[in-house]
Amino acid sequence: MRYKVTFVVGLALGYVLGTRAGRERYEQLKKSARQIAQNPAVRNAAETAGHTGREYAGKAFAAVSEKVGDAVPDSLAERVRGLRGRTGGQAGDDEWGTSNT
C-alpha cells in the first residue's frame, strides 16, 4: 500500500511539474489538493496513521531495547519517548500541513 501511495504522489507531482496546461490548470490542481487535505475524513485518517505509527514505534523500541539492553543510544531513546508523549490532535502540533490557521 505504501508503494502505491508513493507512486501516486510521484505521478501527481510529475504531472504538476511537467504540465504544459498553464497556470490555470495548476491553480485547479492546487485547489483540489487543498480541499482533499482539509477534508475531515482525510485529516482523521492521517491522525490515526500518525497515532498508530507512534504506537508501533514505542512497541518496537521496547522489543529492541529488551534484546540489546543499554546499547540503545540515549538520543534514540529520548526521541522515542518524545513520540510516545505526543498527542496528534492538538492545534499547532500538526505536521501534515492541514492546520486551521
N, C-alpha and C positions, 0 to 999 in steps of 0.2 A: 504494500500500500504506500509506503514512504517513497518508493521509487516512482510510482505513478504520479504522486503529488509533485515530486521534484521535476519530473518530466513535463507535466502540465504547466508548472510555474516557469520553467525554462522556455517552453514553447510560447507562452504568453509574453514573456519578456523579450524573446527574439522577435516576435511579431511587432510589439510596440516599438522596439528599437529599429527594426528594419522596414517598417511600413512606409509606403510612399503615398498613403492616402491623405497626408497632411495633418495640420493642426486640429481640424475639426474632429476627425476620427480619433485622434489622440485624446482630446478632451472627452469624447464619448466613452472611451475605454477607462479613462481616469475616473469619471463619474460613476460608471458601473462598478469599478473596483471599490470605490469608497462606499457605495451602497451595500455591497456584499460585506465589507469589513464592519459596517455599522449594524448589520442585521443581528438581532438578539440571538438567533439560533447559532450563527457563526461565532459570535462572541462567547456564548456558553460552551460551545464545543472546544474553542481554543482554551478557555479557562479550565475545563475538565481535563483536556490533554495536558496542560501545564501542571495541574494538581497531580494527575496520575504519574507524570514523569518524575515529579519531585518525590512522590511516594516510593516509586521503584528505585530511584537513586538512593534513598535512605536505606531501603532493604538491601540493595546491592552493596552499599558501603558496609552495612553491618555484617553481611556474609563474608566480604573480603577481609574486613578487619579481624574477624574471628580467626581466619586462616593465616593471615600474615602478621597479626599482632601489632607490635609497635613500629613495624616497618612502614606504616602509612604515614606520609608526610603530614605535619601539622597544618600546612596550608590547605591540603585537600580535606582534612578533617573539618577545618573551620568552614570551608566552602560548602560542604555537605550539611553541616549543622545550620548554616545560613539558609540553605534551600529548604530544610525541614521547617524552619520557623516562619517562612513566608506565607502570606495569605494572598492569593492571586486576585481577589475581588475588590481590593481597596482602591479608591480613586488615587491617581497619581503613581500607582505602582504597576502600571500596565505596560509590558514590554512589547505588546503586539501592535502598537500604533493605532489603537482604537479607542483612545481615551475620549471623554466627552468634552474636552476643552478645545 
